[in-house]
Amino acid sequence: MSTALIQNSQEVLEQTTQQGNLNDQLDALLLDDTAKALETKTSTHCRNTGIHHVGRYAKDPAASAEFYRDVLGMQVVGGSTPDHPFGATAFLSSRPDEESHEIALFANPAFAHMAFKVASLAELRNIYARVVEKNIPITFTANHGVSFAFYFDDPDGNMIEVYWPTGDLIRPLQPHMEPLDFSQSDEELLQKIGTKDPQAAWSANASEAVSRRNKLTYMPAGTGAVYWGPGDQIRFLITGEQTGGAFFMAEVSVPPGGGPPPHIHSREEETFFLQQGTVTIQVGGQTLHASPGDCVYLPRGIMHSFKNTGNVDAKFLLVVTPAGLENFFEEAFYPAQDSSASAPLITEAMLNRLRSAAAKHGLELAPPAQG
C-alpha cells in the first residue's frame, strides 16, 4: 500500500513494474474518482444482510392480503383488526419457515417502512450506535417478539427499520411493540424473548464464540494464508475464526516507500510491533518514527497512515481488536501462491477490489489532497 498522490491515474498502469511508484499507484484509488471516495465515507458502517421485508400502507389490510395471497401465492401469517391499538394490519410471507414475514400492511400510513435485517444482536448494536453517532433521531425501539428492532427516518422522511430476528416464533404474529433499552446488556435484552428457554437465543448467538475464546488454539508456523496487496504482503497468523472474534493477528511486510493512504477504521483498533526497518506513522495530527522493538497502538475512529521510510523491507506484527479486518484483506488482496515472488502488478481491477472491500468493511478512505 502507499501514500503519495499523483496527478494522472493513467501513469499508474504504465509504471506498475517499478517498485518506487507503489505510492503513486495506490493513490490512484483516490484520484480516479473523488466522488466514490466520498460515497465510501457515507456507506461503510452499515453491515446488514439486505432488505427482508417492507411495511406498506393499505386502505383495507385484510383485502390487500387476499390480493397478495391469491395473485402472488403468499401466505397470510398474521395481522390485527381495526380495534387493535395499532389498527388493522396484515402480515404475509412466501417462506414462513425462513422469514416471519416479508410484507406488513398497515391501515395507518405512519407505520410504512422498509426493514434491513442483521445477522446478530452485536450487529444490531453496532448500527444503532452508528445512527446515534450521526445524530439521527431514533423514532422508537421495539421488542417485536419475533425480533429486536429500532426505527429512524432517512433524509426524505422514509422510515427505516433495522432488526435482528430472535427466533421466537411461539408468539402469534400480531403487532407487538415493547420498548428496548440498548444500554442494557445482551443477557438482559435476551431475557425479554418469550421462548420457553430465554437463554436459547443467547446460546445460539454467543456460546460458540465464547467456547472458541476459552479453547486452546495452536497454529503451526507457515500455515496461515498469505495475501498480496498493492505493494505489501500480509500473512495471517491467527484469525477471528480461531479466537472467537476476540482479535486477528498477522505479519506484514512493506517494501521501501510502501504504506497505505490516510484512512479510518470504524470497527477496530490496531497495534503494531515493529520487527524490522523503519516506519513513519501519521495519526491524529502527530508524526511518529518507529524503529525495531517499538509498539504503536492506533485507536479506531482516528485518521492515520504509515510509510516505510527506510531502504529495506519493514516487517511488523499487526494485532487487530476485535477480529474482522481479515475479511477485508481476503476480499481486497490477492492470494500469494508464492510468498517469495514479487508483488503483483497494480491494475484497475485491483484498485476496484480495494474500493469495494473498503466500503463493505468499515474503512473510510480520505479524499485526495488538493493542489
N, C-alpha and C positions, 0 to 999 in steps of 0.2 A: 504494500500500500504506500501512498505518497502524499506530499503536502503542497508542492509548488504548483502555481497556476499558470496556464498557458493561454494564448490568445486564439489559437486556431486548432480546433479539435481534430482536423484532418491530419495534422502533423503527428498526432498520437499513433495512428495506424501505420504511418510511414517510418516511425522511429522505434517500433516496439522491440527490435533486436538489440537496442543499445541500453545497457543497464542504467546508464546515467540519466536516461529520460523517464525512469519509472515514476518520478514525482509528477511530471507533466502528463503522463498517460492517465494516471488515475484521476487527476483533477479534471480531465475532460468529462468525467462523470458529472461534475458540477457545472461546467461551462456549456455543455451541449444544450442544456435546457434548464434555465433557472426556474422556469415555471414548475417543472417537475420536482425540483428540489423543494420549492415552497409547498407543492402539493403533499410531498412526503411529510413535511412538518406538521400538517394538519391531519394526517391519516395513519400515523404509525402506532398509535397507542390503544387501538381497539381490536383485541383479538376475539373474534366471535365465529360461530360456525354457520352464519348466514341467517337470512330471514326465514323463520319457520312458521309463522302464522301472521295473519292480518286481522285487524278489527275494523269492520265496515258498518256504516250506518244503514239501517234497513227500516223502512216505514212500518213493516209488519215482519219481524224476525221469523216467526213461525212459517209464514207463507214463503218468504225468501229461502228458508231452509229446505222447504219442499222442492223449490227450483233446483238448488244445488244437489239435492238427493236424486231427483228424477232425471235431470239432464246430465249431470256430471258423475253420478254414481257414488256420491259421497255418503257417509253415514252420519246421521244426527246423533251426537253423543251427549247432549245435554242442553240446558237452557233454563229460562225462568219466565214466569208470567208477568203481566203488567203491574201486578201488585207487589212485586219484589222491590226491595229498596233500590236496586239498580235498574229497575224497569224490565221490559220484555227483552229477552236475549235468546240466542240460539247458537250452539256450537257444533261444528262439523269437522270430520276428519276422513281422509281417504285411506288412512292406515292407523287406526286407533291403537294397534299394538305397538306402534313406534312413536307416534305423536298424539298427545292427548287431544289436540285439536289443531286444525290448520286455518279455519275461518271462524271468527267470532262476529256475530251480528248483533248490533245494538240499536234499540229504538231511540236511545239518547245519543245524538251525534257527538257529544263531548267525549265519548269513550272510543271513538275511532282512532286507530293507531296501527303501527307496524312493529313487529316484535322480532328482536335478534336473540338467538339462543347461544349461551356459552356452555363450555364443557364441564365446568366445576364451580364450586362456591368461591374458590380463590379467584377465578377469573371474573366472577360477578363483582367481587370486592374491588378488583383492580380497575374495572371500568367505572364503577361507582366513584372511586377515588379520583379518577381522571376527570369525570364530569364535574365533580365538586371543585377540583383544582382549577378548571377553566371558568369557574364562577357561573356555571349554567344552573339555574334553579331546578331542584328536584321537585317535580309536581307531587308525587307521593311514592311511598314504598309499599310493598304488599307481599304478604304470605297468601298465595292463592290455594294452598293445599297441594296442588299438583306442581307448584313452582314457587320460587322466591323471585321477586322482581322489583324493579324501580322504573319510574317514568320521568321523562323530561321532553321538552319541545326542541325541534330543530329550528334554524333561523327563520323558517317560513311559518312557524306555528304548528307544524305537524307533530303529533305526539309519537314518541318512540318509547318502546318498552325493551328493556334488556332483562332476560330471565335465565334462571338455571332450574331445570326440571328436577324435582325432589324424588321422583319415582313413586310418590304417594298416589295410587290410583284407586284407593279404597273409597275416598270421599266422592259423592256424586258431583259431576261436573256442572256446577252452578256458579254464578258469580259469588266469589268469596274473597274478601279483602281484609286481612288483619295487618295492621301496620308492622313494619320491621324496623329494628334499630340496628344499623350496621356498626355501631360502636360495640355491640355485644360480641362475644367470642363465637367461633364456629359451633362449639358444643351447645352454647345457649340458644343459638338460632335453630340448630337442628333438633333441639328438644321440641320445637313447635310443630314438627312434622307429625301428622296424625296417623302414623302407621302403628301396627301392633308393637313393633320394636323400634322406637325412635332412634336408637343407635345404629340401626342397619344402614341408613344412608351415610352416617358419619363413617362407618367402617368402609363402605364402598368408595367413599371419596378420599379417605386419608390413610386407612390402615396399611394399604400396600406400600405407600411411600414411607410411612413410619417404620415398617418392617425392614425396608431396604436400608434406611438410615442406621438401624440397630444391628445390621448384619455385617460381619467382616467381609471385606472385598479385597481381592488380590488381583492386580493387573500386571502380568509379566511384561518385562521390557520389550518394546518393539511391537506390541500387539495393538496399539491404538491406531485409529485411522489417521491418514496424513493428507492434507489438502494444500493446493497451491492457490494463492490469491495473486493479485497483480503486483508481484514483487516481493511477497513474503510467503513463508511456509508455516503451517501450523500442524502440530502433531498432538492428537488427543491423548491425554494420559488417563483421565477418568471423567466420565460424563454424569449428567443428572440421572441417567438410567441406573447407574451403579450407586449413586449417593442419595436416592430418593428425592432428587430435586434440590438437595442442600447446596451443592456447588458443582462447578465444572472447572477442570484443571487441564492445562495444555502447555506445551513448549513451543515457543515462537522464535523463528529465525528471520531476521530482517536484513537485507543487503545494505551497503552504504548508500545513503540518500533516500532509503525507503521509509515508509511510515504512512499512516492514514491521514486523510484530511480532517479538519475540525468536525467533531460530531458529539452528540449527546446520547447517552443510554438512559432510557426512561424506566427500565425494569431491573437493572442490576448494577452492582459495584464491581470494580476491577482492582486487583492487586498485582503489581509487577515485582518480580525479584530478578534483578539483572545478573546474569551469569557471565556474559562476555560482551565486550565492546562498550560503546558509549551512546547514550540516548538523551536527546533534549526533549523535554516534555513541556508543553504549553497547557496550562489548566487554570481556568478561572482568573485569567489575567496575570498569572505567575509563570515564571520560567524556571524549570528545574533541570539540572545537569546530572544525570545518573551514571554511575560507574559500577563495575562488578562488585556485588555484595550489597548494593543499595536496594531498598524496598520502598515502593511507592503505592499508596492507596488512593484510588480515584472514586469518589462518591458518585452516585447516579445524579442525573439532572444538571451536571455542570459541563459546559463545552470544554473539550480537550482534544489534543492531538500529540503525536510524538514523531520524532525523526531520528534515524541513525546518522549521527554526525561524525562518526569515525570512518576509518578506512578498512575495517574488517566487518564481517557479519556480526550483528548484535543478536545475542540469544538471551531470552528471559523466560521464566516460568510465569504463566498467567493463571490467576485464580479468579473465577467469576462467581459471585453470590447474588441471588440464588442461581441455580443452573438454568440453562435455556439458550444462552448465546451460541452454544454449539450447533443449534438448529440453523442459525443464520449462516455459519461457516459451511455447513453441509449443503445449504441451498445456493449460496453465492459463489463459493470457491469450487475448484475442480479437483477430483481425487488425484493424488500423486501416485501414479503407478510405479515410478522410480523416484524415491525421495532424494537421490543424489543428482538427478538430472537438473538441467537449467530450468528456470521459471518459464512457464508457457507464454506465448505471445499475447499481448494485450489486444483484444478485439472488441468490436462494438457489441458482440454478443455477451462478452464477459461484463462489460460495463452495464448492459441492460440487466444482467442477472443481479449485479450489485444493487442497482436501483430498486428492483422488485423485491429483493430479500430484505433490504433495509426498511422498506415500507411495511413489511409484514412482522418484523421482529423488534419494533420499538427503537430503532436507530434514527435519529434526526440528523441529517447531513446539513452542514452550514452552506448557505448560498455562496457563490464565489465572491471574492473581494472585488470592489470596483476600482477601476483606474490602474 
